Amino acid sequence: MKEVPSRKEKYQSPARATLTGILDLFKRSADQVSLEGMPSLEGKKILVTGASSGLGLATSMELARRGAHVIMAVRSGIPEKGELVKRKSGSEKVDMIPLDLANISSLPAFALALKQGFGMPDVIICNAAMVAKQGRPVKEGLDEMFVVNYFAKFLLMNELIKGDPWRQSGTHIPRIIFVASESHRNPEHIDWEGFGTYKPYGIKDSVAMYGYYKLLLLTMANELSRRLNSGPAVRCSVFALCPGPVNSNIAREAPRVFQPLLKLVFGIFFRSPKKACRPVIYLAASGAMEGRTGEYMFLMQRKDMDEKAMDPEKGRRLWQLSEELSINIHMRE
């Protein structure tokens, strides 16, 4: 009898990751929560990164349809994707702002433009992500997938939360939502000694690296929650989720020879972005989540993250190493 792949093998290759995503959809249990009766988002400003396609675009459309003022942070698609969201949602409360997470040096200017142009968002949805076909360095010498999927989000959060920007936010508690992946459970440990060091890898290891960077993201998210909520009351909710396998263009860098097969598999077995964005909408809008933090959802079910991501000592260490890496980069500029 063939052995069932262990947890650490499930996301070790693109083929295994695709199969795991399909099996997760077939074996999932009933939804624990619903979007029925969600409160209106009228008066809420919501930032969505990676909003020009896939999950981010579908999320923007649904948020706008529910009354939110949506700020789409995108690398491309200005203004046509914003006009599409307006047309599909029936709302004119849609704006766009350029954001390239691979360009670390641009993040302070983005944060300033956001605050000056729109004020601090009530909800921040960190959705942008990528799966590279191979390791490649950005100008600072860091792996691009490390930067886009983790480090730029750490830097952006630090830019946005400077000076306690929500202190005049009113009665509602602001929310930060990270779109992650169940593949964060795959890595056995965090590579502390090699943190931030560029190491070449090929397509066989790209999905495993994606899962590793999602582990970093969730470990950081939990530490962010602890730092924002050091007292007895929740001042800012920090949530995360895995939307399950989504029929999007995240695998756009796969070898051309496999593109037709992937398009077929994604179209048949993976969830449409419109369906996959439901847990994002729930975490952004649900009254049941008011005053809570540290929650993680897989599809429409609440679930514990991997224990490594929830470990406070690992969170503190990761935050410190990320700060040191940021300082070193600035010193080299």
C-alpha positions as CSV (number, residue, x, y, z in Angstrom):
1,M,0.0,0.0,0.0
2,K,1.3,3.4,-0.9
3,E,1.9,5.7,2.1
4,V,-0.1,8.9,2.4
5,P,2.3,11.9,2.2
6,S,3.2,13.3,5.5
7,R,2.4,16.9,6.4
8,K,5.9,18.1,5.5
9,E,5.7,16.4,2.1
10,K,2.3,17.8,1.0
11,Y,3.6,21.1,-0.3
12,Q,7.1,20.0,-1.3
13,S,6.5,20.3,-5.0
14,P,4.0,22.1,-7.3
15,A,2.3,18.7,-8.2
16,R,1.9,17.7,-4.5
17,A,0.6,21.2,-3.6
18,T,-2.0,21.1,-6.3
19,L,-3.2,17.7,-5.3
20,T,-3.3,18.7,-1.7
21,G,-5.4,21.7,-2.5
22,I,-7.9,19.6,-4.5
23,L,-8.2,17.0,-1.7
24,D,-8.7,19.7,0.9
25,L,-11.7,20.9,-1.0
26,F,-13.2,17.5,-1.3
27,K,-12.8,16.5,2.3
28,R,-13.6,19.8,4.0
29,S,-16.3,19.9,6.7
30,A,-19.3,22.1,6.7
31,D,-18.9,25.9,7.0
32,Q,-18.8,27.1,10.6
33,V,-19.7,30.7,9.7
34,S,-21.8,32.4,7.1
35,L,-21.9,35.8,5.3
36,E,-25.7,36.0,6.0
37,G,-26.6,39.1,8.0
38,M,-23.2,40.8,7.7
39,P,-23.4,44.4,8.6
40,S,-23.0,47.1,5.9
41,L,-19.5,48.4,5.3
42,E,-20.8,52.0,4.6
43,G,-18.3,54.5,6.0
44,K,-15.4,52.0,6.1
45,K,-12.2,52.6,4.2
46,I,-10.6,49.3,3.2
47,L,-7.2,48.9,1.6
48,V,-6.6,45.8,-0.5
49,T,-3.2,44.9,-1.8
50,G,-2.7,42.8,-4.9
51,A,-6.2,44.0,-6.0
52,S,-5.8,43.9,-9.8
53,S,-6.5,40.2,-10.3
54,G,-7.6,37.0,-8.7
55,L,-8.6,37.0,-5.0
56,G,-7.8,40.7,-4.5
57,L,-9.9,41.8,-7.4
58,A,-12.9,39.7,-6.3
59,T,-12.5,40.9,-2.7
60,S,-12.5,44.5,-3.9
61,M,-15.7,44.0,-5.9
62,E,-17.5,42.4,-3.0
63,L,-16.3,45.0,-0.4
64,A,-17.4,47.8,-2.8
65,R,-20.8,46.1,-3.3
66,R,-21.2,46.0,0.5
67,G,-20.7,49.8,0.7
68,A,-17.0,50.1,1.6
69,H,-14.7,52.8,0.2
70,V,-12.2,50.5,-1.4
71,I,-8.6,51.5,-2.0
72,M,-7.0,49.1,-4.5
73,A,-3.2,48.9,-4.1
74,V,-1.8,47.5,-7.3
75,R,1.3,47.0,-9.3
76,S,-0.6,47.4,-12.6
77,G,-4.1,47.8,-14.0
78,I,-4.6,51.5,-13.2
79,P,-7.3,52.7,-14.0
80,E,-9.0,49.9,-15.9
81,K,-9.3,47.5,-13.0
82,G,-10.7,50.2,-10.8
83,E,-13.3,51.0,-13.4
84,L,-14.2,47.3,-13.6
85,V,-14.8,47.2,-9.9
86,K,-17.0,50.2,-10.0
87,R,-19.0,48.8,-12.9
88,K,-19.4,45.3,-11.3
89,S,-20.2,46.5,-7.8
90,G,-22.3,49.5,-8.7
91,S,-20.2,51.7,-6.4
92,E,-18.2,54.8,-7.2
93,K,-16.3,54.6,-3.9
94,V,-13.3,52.9,-5.5
95,D,-9.8,54.4,-5.7
96,M,-6.4,53.0,-6.8
97,I,-2.9,53.6,-5.7
98,P,0.3,52.1,-7.1
99,L,2.2,49.6,-4.9
100,D,5.1,47.3,-5.9
101,L,6.0,45.2,-2.9
102,A,9.2,44.0,-4.7
103,N,10.4,47.6,-4.5
104,I,11.3,48.0,-0.8
105,S,12.5,51.6,-1.1
106,S,9.1,52.7,-2.4
107,L,7.1,51.6,0.7
108,P,7.5,54.8,2.8
109,A,6.3,56.9,-0.1
110,F,3.3,54.6,-0.5
111,A,2.4,54.7,3.2
112,L,2.6,58.5,3.1
113,A,0.5,58.8,-0.1
114,L,-2.1,56.5,1.4
115,K,-2.4,58.5,4.7
116,Q,-2.3,61.9,3.0
117,G,-4.7,60.9,0.2
118,F,-7.2,58.8,2.1
119,G,-6.4,58.8,5.8
120,M,-5.7,55.6,7.7
121,P,-7.9,52.6,6.5
122,D,-10.3,51.0,8.9
123,V,-9.3,47.6,7.4
124,I,-6.1,46.6,5.8
125,I,-6.1,43.4,3.7
126,C,-2.6,42.1,2.9
127,N,-3.4,39.9,-0.1
128,A,-0.6,40.4,-2.6
129,A,1.6,37.3,-3.1
130,M,3.6,35.4,-5.7
131,V,5.0,32.0,-6.5
132,A,8.3,32.4,-8.5
133,K,9.6,29.7,-10.8
134,Q,13.0,30.2,-9.3
135,G,14.9,32.2,-6.7
136,R,15.9,35.6,-7.9
137,P,17.3,38.6,-6.0
138,V,15.8,42.1,-5.9
139,K,18.2,45.1,-5.9
140,E,18.8,44.8,-2.2
141,G,20.1,41.2,-2.7
142,L,17.1,39.5,-1.0
143,D,15.0,36.8,-2.6
144,E,12.0,38.4,-4.4
145,M,9.5,35.9,-3.1
146,F,10.8,36.5,0.5
147,V,10.3,40.2,-0.1
148,V,6.9,40.1,-1.7
149,N,5.4,37.4,0.5
150,Y,6.9,38.4,3.9
151,F,9.5,41.2,4.3
152,A,7.7,44.0,2.4
153,K,4.6,43.4,4.5
154,F,6.6,43.6,7.7
155,L,8.1,46.9,6.5
156,L,4.7,48.2,5.3
157,M,3.0,47.4,8.6
158,N,5.7,49.3,10.5
159,E,5.3,52.3,8.2
160,L,1.5,52.3,8.5
161,I,1.3,51.9,12.3
162,K,3.8,54.7,13.1
163,G,2.5,57.2,15.6
164,D,-0.6,55.2,16.7
165,P,-2.6,56.3,13.6
166,W,-5.9,54.8,14.9
167,R,-6.1,56.6,18.1
168,Q,-8.9,58.8,16.7
169,S,-10.6,56.0,14.9
170,G,-13.9,56.1,16.7
171,T,-15.9,53.2,18.1
172,H,-14.9,50.5,15.7
173,I,-11.6,48.5,16.2
174,P,-9.4,48.6,13.1
175,R,-8.6,45.3,11.5
176,I,-5.5,43.9,9.7
177,I,-6.1,40.8,7.6
178,F,-3.3,38.6,6.2
179,V,-4.0,36.2,3.4
180,A,-1.8,33.2,4.1
181,S,-1.8,29.5,3.3
182,E,-2.2,26.1,4.9
183,S,1.3,25.4,3.5
184,H,2.7,27.4,6.4
185,R,2.4,24.1,8.4
186,N,4.9,22.4,6.1
187,P,8.3,23.8,7.2
188,E,9.9,22.1,10.2
189,H,11.5,25.2,11.6
190,I,12.5,28.8,10.9
191,D,16.0,29.2,9.5
192,W,17.3,31.7,12.0
193,E,20.9,31.6,10.9
194,G,20.1,32.1,7.2
195,F,17.4,34.6,7.7
196,G,17.3,37.1,4.8
197,T,20.3,35.4,3.0
198,Y,19.6,34.8,-0.7
199,K,19.9,31.2,-1.7
200,P,19.2,30.2,-5.2
201,Y,16.5,27.6,-5.8
202,G,14.6,26.2,-8.8
203,I,11.0,25.4,-9.6
204,K,11.0,22.1,-7.7
205,D,11.5,24.1,-4.5
206,S,9.4,27.1,-5.2
207,V,6.2,25.9,-3.6
208,A,8.1,24.8,-0.5
209,M,9.7,28.2,-0.2
210,Y,6.2,29.8,-0.6
211,G,5.0,27.8,2.4
212,Y,8.1,28.8,4.4
213,Y,7.5,32.5,3.7
214,K,3.8,32.1,4.7
215,L,5.1,30.6,8.0
216,L,7.2,33.8,8.5
217,L,4.1,35.9,7.6
218,L,1.9,34.3,10.2
219,T,4.6,34.3,12.9
220,M,5.0,38.1,12.2
221,A,1.2,38.6,12.2
222,N,0.9,37.1,15.7
223,E,3.7,39.2,17.0
224,L,2.1,42.3,15.4
225,S,-1.1,41.5,17.3
226,R,0.8,41.2,20.6
227,R,2.6,44.5,20.0
228,L,-0.6,46.4,19.0
229,N,-2.6,44.9,21.9
230,S,-0.1,44.9,24.8
231,G,-2.9,45.9,27.3
232,P,-6.0,44.1,28.4
233,A,-8.2,45.5,25.6
234,V,-7.9,44.8,21.8
235,R,-7.0,48.0,20.1
236,C,-6.4,46.5,16.6
237,S,-7.6,43.1,15.4
238,V,-5.1,41.0,13.5
239,F,-6.6,38.1,11.5
240,A,-5.3,35.7,9.0
241,L,-6.8,33.1,6.6
242,C,-6.2,30.5,4.0
243,P,-8.7,30.8,1.2
244,G,-8.0,27.3,-0.1
245,P,-6.9,26.7,-3.7
246,V,-8.0,29.6,-5.9
247,N,-8.4,29.7,-9.7
248,S,-6.1,32.7,-10.1
249,N,-2.9,33.6,-11.9
250,I,-0.6,33.0,-9.0
251,A,1.1,30.2,-11.0
252,R,1.7,32.4,-14.0
253,E,5.4,31.7,-13.8
254,A,5.0,28.0,-14.2
255,P,6.8,26.5,-17.3
256,R,4.9,27.3,-20.5
257,V,4.6,23.6,-21.3
258,F,2.5,23.1,-18.2
259,Q,0.3,26.2,-18.5
260,P,-2.6,24.6,-20.5
261,L,-2.7,21.7,-18.0
262,L,-2.7,24.0,-15.0
263,K,-5.4,26.2,-16.5
264,L,-7.6,23.1,-17.0
265,V,-6.9,21.8,-13.4
266,F,-7.4,25.2,-11.8
267,G,-10.6,25.7,-13.8
268,I,-12.2,22.4,-12.9
269,F,-11.1,21.8,-9.3
270,F,-10.1,25.2,-7.8
271,R,-12.5,27.7,-6.4
272,S,-13.4,30.8,-8.2
273,P,-12.0,34.1,-6.7
274,K,-15.6,35.1,-6.0
275,K,-16.2,32.1,-3.8
276,A,-12.7,32.0,-2.3
277,C,-12.9,35.6,-1.0
278,R,-15.7,34.7,1.4
279,P,-13.5,34.3,4.5
280,V,-11.8,37.6,3.7
281,I,-15.2,39.3,3.6
282,Y,-16.2,37.6,6.8
283,L,-13.1,38.7,8.7
284,A,-13.4,42.3,7.3
285,A,-17.1,42.7,8.1
286,S,-18.4,40.3,10.7
287,G,-19.7,41.8,13.9
288,A,-18.8,38.5,15.7
289,M,-15.1,39.3,15.1
290,E,-15.3,42.7,16.8
291,G,-12.9,42.9,19.7
292,R,-11.1,39.7,18.8
293,T,-7.6,39.1,17.5
294,G,-5.3,36.3,16.5
295,E,-8.0,34.4,14.7
296,Y,-7.2,32.2,11.7
297,M,-9.6,30.7,9.2
298,F,-9.2,27.9,6.6
299,L,-12.0,28.4,4.1
300,M,-15.1,29.2,6.2
301,Q,-13.8,27.4,9.3
302,R,-12.0,28.7,12.3
303,K,-8.8,26.8,12.9
304,D,-5.6,27.0,15.0
305,M,-2.4,28.1,13.1
306,D,0.6,25.9,13.3
307,E,2.1,26.1,16.8
308,K,5.4,27.5,15.4
309,A,3.6,30.6,14.1
310,M,1.9,31.2,17.5
311,D,5.1,30.8,19.6
312,P,5.7,34.3,21.3
313,E,9.5,33.7,21.5
314,K,9.7,32.9,17.8
315,G,7.6,36.0,17.1
316,R,9.9,38.2,19.1
317,R,13.0,36.7,17.5
318,L,11.6,37.1,13.9
319,W,10.6,40.7,14.6
320,Q,14.1,41.5,15.9
321,L,15.8,39.9,12.9
322,S,13.5,41.7,10.5
323,E,14.2,45.0,12.2
324,E,18.0,44.3,12.0
325,L,17.7,43.4,8.3
326,S,15.8,46.6,7.6
327,I,18.5,48.7,9.4
328,N,21.3,46.9,7.4
329,I,19.5,47.6,4.1
330,H,19.2,51.3,5.0
331,M,22.8,51.5,6.0
332,R,23.9,50.1,2.6
333,E,21.8,52.7,0.7
